[in-house]
């Protein structure tokens, strides 16, 4: 079996992996499986079409439009489709999205204890912290302590809701709008958002 | 028991590295792109929602490849290796192993080509061969845009309603499961019944693969880990397929 070889752990680990993936891509092109542009096109799609810039626009709209927020919390996929966002907002890994709203009494955190389920169309690809087994293990049981390590103090009287994405819904958080942003435009509000805030491991700072 | 399924709640792990990057080396981007291409060219997309004309795409890739396949590989690893390797190292091992096992490439070819790129020095920029149809790229991007929805309509009612007390089954996971280990045998309350039904990429030994209702089930953390180890003011919600749930007496 090939797996004994493929999981070998070498001293020059990064250089070896880089050469191996380059070799794999070269062979896949030579064998007609992918084209010489396939990987670049996928990567550029995530840079410009599927990324956290979409989630930021969705949250900013929810902050300024209470009716939109209601629709977003009820049926996120339909509400997101109302906005002028790139094609694919119900595409791969975002076919069925739900949004959990933070309030002064409830703080939501999205996790995936089995793997790394993440809402690609609205937030792009998961950052390393989300995929880290230590995060997945600890956030499940001691969310307040992990959030504190991440610089987020959740008071003891605020309920933390953890959402483990083990089936077919992909989740994101609607963070609280920070104080002092009353005069900001929708675009300025969107610029305040981070993937971390939209997964519940950061607060939005004005 | 597969350790990979049981990571929720592990003690004594120390601080989490708050690494906000998606890729920590350039090579990781390439294996990610290859995986997306495989998903977007997978032969099952001729019968998915939506249906793709995958037979018209000029690729030599004729296999079934999904998240379920990638995860089956990760769940089949030696668990101590699983925790030793970085996220995309596991992908590189699993995906390159798949292409060898399926006969698209040989291990000797891969080793020889790897050695060529290693001698080039600057491996990330080593030139790639030219070729391949733009129709391949178009299909892969179309897959990203239109997705592969697992949602189906079924006759019949969901077995459970909001407020029902349920116990989570402890079925042997076999090669692949979507049931987190820390919830097995635990009691919770249905907090939401998702409309419609959800299928899975392929049948699993523990019952996935036919369209069924999915639920959000709310657990008191103390019921999972005991009071001393739990956050008293938190709720643990898990999205679970119906086959994993039984009525609690």
HADDOCK unambig.tbl for C-alpha pairs under 7 A between the chains (distance, minus, plus):
assign (segid A and resid 2 and name CA) (segid B and resid 97 and name CA) 5.54 0.50 0.50
assign (segid A and resid 2 and name CA) (segid B and resid 100 and name CA) 6.92 0.50 0.50
assign (segid A and resid 2 and name CA) (segid B and resid 101 and name CA) 6.92 0.50 0.50
assign (segid A and resid 3 and name CA) (segid B and resid 97 and name CA) 5.96 0.50 0.50
assign (segid A and resid 6 and name CA) (segid B and resid 93 and name CA) 4.82 0.50 0.50
assign (segid A and resid 6 and name CA) (segid B and resid 97 and name CA) 6.34 0.50 0.50
assign (segid A and resid 7 and name CA) (segid B and resid 93 and name CA) 5.62 0.50 0.50
assign (segid A and resid 18 and name CA) (segid B and resid 27 and name CA) 5.01 0.50 0.50
assign (segid A and resid 18 and name CA) (segid B and resid 123 and name CA) 6.09 0.50 0.50
assign (segid A and resid 18 and name CA) (segid B and resid 124 and name CA) 6.14 0.50 0.50
assign (segid A and resid 19 and name CA) (segid B and resid 114 and name CA) 5.19 0.50 0.50
assign (segid A and resid 19 and name CA) (segid B and resid 117 and name CA) 5.18 0.50 0.50
assign (segid A and resid 19 and name CA) (segid B and resid 118 and name CA) 5.51 0.50 0.50
assign (segid A and resid 19 and name CA) (segid B and resid 123 and name CA) 5.37 0.50 0.50
assign (segid A and resid 20 and name CA) (segid B and resid 114 and name CA) 4.80 0.50 0.50
assign (segid A and resid 21 and name CA) (segid B and resid 27 and name CA) 6.66 0.50 0.50
assign (segid A and resid 21 and name CA) (segid B and resid 30 and name CA) 6.84 0.50 0.50
assign (segid A and resid 21 and name CA) (segid B and resid 31 and name CA) 6.34 0.50 0.50
assign (segid A and resid 21 and name CA) (segid B and resid 92 and name CA) 6.95 0.50 0.50
assign (segid A and resid 23 and name CA) (segid B and resid 110 and name CA) 6.35 0.50 0.50
assign (segid A and resid 23 and name CA) (segid B and resid 113 and name CA) 5.12 0.50 0.50
assign (segid A and resid 23 and name CA) (segid B and resid 114 and name CA) 5.04 0.50 0.50
assign (segid A and resid 23 and name CA) (segid B and resid 117 and name CA) 6.79 0.50 0.50
assign (segid A and resid 24 and name CA) (segid B and resid 96 and name CA) 6.91 0.50 0.50
assign (segid A and resid 24 and name CA) (segid B and resid 110 and name CA) 6.57 0.50 0.50
assign (segid A and resid 26 and name CA) (segid B and resid 128 and name CA) 5.54 0.50 0.50
assign (segid A and resid 26 and name CA) (segid B and resid 129 and name CA) 5.97 0.50 0.50
assign (segid A and resid 29 and name CA) (segid B and resid 129 and name CA) 6.75 0.50 0.50
assign (segid A and resid 29 and name CA) (segid B and resid 131 and name CA) 6.50 0.50 0.50
assign (segid A and resid 29 and name CA) (segid B and resid 132 and name CA) 6.53 0.50 0.50
assign (segid A and resid 30 and name CA) (segid B and resid 129 and name CA) 6.80 0.50 0.50
assign (segid A and resid 32 and name CA) (segid B and resid 59 and name CA) 5.70 0.50 0.50
assign (segid A and resid 32 and name CA) (segid B and resid 60 and name CA) 5.48 0.50 0.50
assign (segid A and resid 32 and name CA) (segid B and resid 132 and name CA) 5.91 0.50 0.50
assign (segid A and resid 33 and name CA) (segid B and resid 59 and name CA) 4.95 0.50 0.50
assign (segid A and resid 33 and name CA) (segid B and resid 60 and name CA) 4.86 0.50 0.50
assign (segid A and resid 33 and name CA) (segid B and resid 61 and name CA) 5.07 0.50 0.50
assign (segid A and resid 34 and name CA) (segid B and resid 59 and name CA) 6.58 0.50 0.50
assign (segid A and resid 34 and name CA) (segid B and resid 132 and name CA) 6.23 0.50 0.50
assign (segid A and resid 34 and name CA) (segid B and resid 136 and name CA) 6.46 0.50 0.50
assign (segid A and resid 35 and name CA) (segid B and resid 131 and name CA) 5.69 0.50 0.50
assign (segid A and resid 35 and name CA) (segid B and resid 132 and name CA) 3.80 0.50 0.50
assign (segid A and resid 35 and name CA) (segid B and resid 133 and name CA) 5.89 0.50 0.50
assign (segid A and resid 35 and name CA) (segid B and resid 134 and name CA) 6.91 0.50 0.50
assign (segid A and resid 35 and name CA) (segid B and resid 136 and name CA) 6.69 0.50 0.50
assign (segid A and resid 36 and name CA) (segid B and resid 129 and name CA) 6.83 0.50 0.50
assign (segid A and resid 36 and name CA) (segid B and resid 130 and name CA) 5.45 0.50 0.50
assign (segid A and resid 36 and name CA) (segid B and resid 131 and name CA) 5.58 0.50 0.50
assign (segid A and resid 36 and name CA) (segid B and resid 132 and name CA) 6.17 0.50 0.50
assign (segid A and resid 38 and name CA) (segid B and resid 137 and name CA) 5.04 0.50 0.50
assign (segid A and resid 39 and name CA) (segid B and resid 30 and name CA) 6.35 0.50 0.50
assign (segid A and resid 39 and name CA) (segid B and resid 33 and name CA) 4.63 0.50 0.50
assign (segid A and resid 39 and name CA) (segid B and resid 34 and name CA) 6.14 0.50 0.50
assign (segid A and resid 42 and name CA) (segid B and resid 33 and name CA) 5.79 0.50 0.50
assign (segid A and resid 42 and name CA) (segid B and resid 141 and name CA) 6.79 0.50 0.50
assign (segid A and resid 43 and name CA) (segid B and resid 33 and name CA) 6.47 0.50 0.50
assign (segid A and resid 87 and name CA) (segid B and resid 145 and name CA) 6.12 0.50 0.50
assign (segid A and resid 88 and name CA) (segid B and resid 144 and name CA) 6.69 0.50 0.50
assign (segid A and resid 88 and name CA) (segid B and resid 145 and name CA) 3.74 0.50 0.50
assign (segid A and resid 88 and name CA) (segid B and resid 146 and name CA) 5.90 0.50 0.50
assign (segid A and resid 90 and name CA) (segid B and resid 146 and name CA) 6.73 0.50 0.50
assign (segid A and resid 90 and name CA) (segid B and resid 147 and name CA) 6.96 0.50 0.50
assign (segid A and resid 91 and name CA) (segid B and resid 144 and name CA) 5.45 0.50 0.50
assign (segid A and resid 91 and name CA) (segid B and resid 145 and name CA) 4.49 0.50 0.50
assign (segid A and resid 91 and name CA) (segid B and resid 146 and name CA) 4.38 0.50 0.50
assign (segid A and resid 91 and name CA) (segid B and resid 147 and name CA) 3.96 0.50 0.50
assign (segid A and resid 92 and name CA) (segid B and resid 143 and name CA) 6.78 0.50 0.50
assign (segid A and resid 92 and name CA) (segid B and resid 144 and name CA) 4.82 0.50 0.50
assign (segid A and resid 92 and name CA) (segid B and resid 145 and name CA) 6.50 0.50 0.50
assign (segid A and resid 92 and name CA) (segid B and resid 146 and name CA) 6.56 0.50 0.50
assign (segid A and resid 92 and name CA) (segid B and resid 147 and name CA) 3.83 0.50 0.50
assign (segid A and resid 92 and name CA) (segid B and resid 148 and name CA) 6.27 0.50 0.50
assign (segid A and resid 95 and name CA) (segid B and resid 147 and name CA) 6.43 0.50 0.50
assign (segid A and resid 95 and name CA) (segid B and resid 149 and name CA) 5.66 0.50 0.50
assign (segid A and resid 113 and name CA) (segid B and resid 7 and name CA) 6.73 0.50 0.50
assign (segid A and resid 113 and name CA) (segid B and resid 8 and name CA) 5.88 0.50 0.50
assign (segid A and resid 113 and name CA) (segid B and resid 180 and name CA) 6.85 0.50 0.50
assign (segid A and resid 114 and name CA) (segid B and resid 5 and name CA) 5.95 0.50 0.50
assign (segid A and resid 114 and name CA) (segid B and resid 180 and name CA) 6.19 0.50 0.50
assign (segid A and resid 125 and name CA) (segid B and resid 22 and name CA) 6.46 0.50 0.50
assign (segid A and resid 126 and name CA) (segid B and resid 22 and name CA) 5.93 0.50 0.50
assign (segid A and resid 127 and name CA) (segid B and resid 19 and name CA) 6.99 0.50 0.50
assign (segid A and resid 127 and name CA) (segid B and resid 20 and name CA) 5.06 0.50 0.50
assign (segid A and resid 127 and name CA) (segid B and resid 21 and name CA) 5.13 0.50 0.50
assign (segid A and resid 127 and name CA) (segid B and resid 22 and name CA) 4.11 0.50 0.50
assign (segid A and resid 128 and name CA) (segid B and resid 19 and name CA) 5.44 0.50 0.50
assign (segid A and resid 128 and name CA) (segid B and resid 20 and name CA) 5.90 0.50 0.50
assign (segid A and resid 128 and name CA) (segid B and resid 21 and name CA) 5.94 0.50 0.50
assign (segid A and resid 128 and name CA) (segid B and resid 22 and name CA) 5.56 0.50 0.50
assign (segid A and resid 129 and name CA) (segid B and resid 17 and name CA) 6.39 0.50 0.50
assign (segid A and resid 129 and name CA) (segid B and resid 18 and name CA) 5.27 0.50 0.50
assign (segid A and resid 129 and name CA) (segid B and resid 19 and name CA) 5.19 0.50 0.50
assign (segid A and resid 129 and name CA) (segid B and resid 20 and name CA) 6.26 0.50 0.50
assign (segid A and resid 134 and name CA) (segid B and resid 13 and name CA) 6.39 0.50 0.50
assign (segid A and resid 134 and name CA) (segid B and resid 16 and name CA) 5.91 0.50 0.50
assign (segid A and resid 135 and name CA) (segid B and resid 16 and name CA) 5.68 0.50 0.50
assign (segid A and resid 136 and name CA) (segid B and resid 8 and name CA) 6.41 0.50 0.50
assign (segid A and resid 137 and name CA) (segid B and resid 7 and name CA) 4.94 0.50 0.50
assign (segid A and resid 137 and name CA) (segid B and resid 8 and name CA) 4.17 0.50 0.50
assign (segid A and resid 137 and name CA) (segid B and resid 9 and name CA) 5.01 0.50 0.50
assign (segid A and resid 137 and name CA) (segid B and resid 10 and name CA) 5.56 0.50 0.50
assign (segid A and resid 138 and name CA) (segid B and resid 8 and name CA) 6.80 0.50 0.50
assign (segid A and resid 138 and name CA) (segid B and resid 9 and name CA) 5.62 0.50 0.50
assign (segid A and resid 138 and name CA) (segid B and resid 10 and name CA) 6.59 0.50 0.50
assign (segid A and resid 140 and name CA) (segid B and resid 8 and name CA) 5.52 0.50 0.50
assign (segid A and resid 140 and name CA) (segid B and resid 9 and name CA) 5.78 0.50 0.50
assign (segid A and resid 141 and name CA) (segid B and resid 8 and name CA) 6.96 0.50 0.50
assign (segid A and resid 141 and name CA) (segid B and resid 9 and name CA) 4.86 0.50 0.50
assign (segid A and resid 141 and name CA) (segid B and resid 230 and name CA) 6.11 0.50 0.50
assign (segid A and resid 142 and name CA) (segid B and resid 230 and name CA) 6.66 0.50 0.50
assign (segid A and resid 142 and name CA) (segid B and resid 231 and name CA) 6.15 0.50 0.50
assign (segid A and resid 159 and name CA) (segid B and resid 233 and name CA) 5.10 0.50 0.50
assign (segid A and resid 159 and name CA) (segid B and resid 234 and name CA) 5.20 0.50 0.50
assign (segid A and resid 160 and name CA) (segid B and resid 233 and name CA) 6.54 0.50 0.50
assign (segid A and resid 160 and name CA) (segid B and resid 234 and name CA) 4.46 0.50 0.50
assign (segid A and resid 160 and name CA) (segid B and resid 235 and name CA) 6.40 0.50 0.50
assign (segid A and resid 161 and name CA) (segid B and resid 234 and name CA) 5.63 0.50 0.50
assign (segid A and resid 161 and name CA) (segid B and resid 235 and name CA) 4.94 0.50 0.50
assign (segid A and resid 161 and name CA) (segid B and resid 236 and name CA) 6.13 0.50 0.50
assign (segid A and resid 162 and name CA) (segid B and resid 235 and name CA) 6.24 0.50 0.50
assign (segid A and resid 162 and name CA) (segid B and resid 236 and name CA) 4.94 0.50 0.50
assign (segid A and resid 162 and name CA) (segid B and resid 237 and name CA) 5.80 0.50 0.50
assign (segid A and resid 163 and name CA) (segid B and resid 236 and name CA) 6.43 0.50 0.50
assign (segid A and resid 163 and name CA) (segid B and resid 237 and name CA) 4.86 0.50 0.50
assign (segid A and resid 163 and name CA) (segid B and resid 238 and name CA) 5.87 0.50 0.50
assign (segid A and resid 164 and name CA) (segid B and resid 237 and name CA) 6.06 0.50 0.50
assign (segid A and resid 164 and name CA) (segid B and resid 238 and name CA) 4.71 0.50 0.50
assign (segid A and resid 164 and name CA) (segid B and resid 239 and name CA) 6.54 0.50 0.50
assign (segid A and resid 165 and name CA) (segid B and resid 238 and name CA) 6.44 0.50 0.50
assign (segid A and resid 165 and name CA) (segid B and resid 239 and name CA) 5.90 0.50 0.50
assign (segid A and resid 166 and name CA) (segid B and resid 178 and name CA) 5.72 0.50 0.50
assign (segid A and resid 166 and name CA) (segid B and resid 179 and name CA) 6.80 0.50 0.50
assign (segid A and resid 166 and name CA) (segid B and resid 238 and name CA) 6.46 0.50 0.50
assign (segid A and resid 166 and name CA) (segid B and resid 239 and name CA) 5.39 0.50 0.50
assign (segid A and resid 166 and name CA) (segid B and resid 240 and name CA) 6.35 0.50 0.50
assign (segid A and resid 167 and name CA) (segid B and resid 178 and name CA) 6.58 0.50 0.50
assign (segid A and resid 167 and name CA) (segid B and resid 239 and name CA) 5.26 0.50 0.50
assign (segid A and resid 167 and name CA) (segid B and resid 240 and name CA) 5.60 0.50 0.50
assign (segid A and resid 167 and name CA) (segid B and resid 241 and name CA) 6.51 0.50 0.50
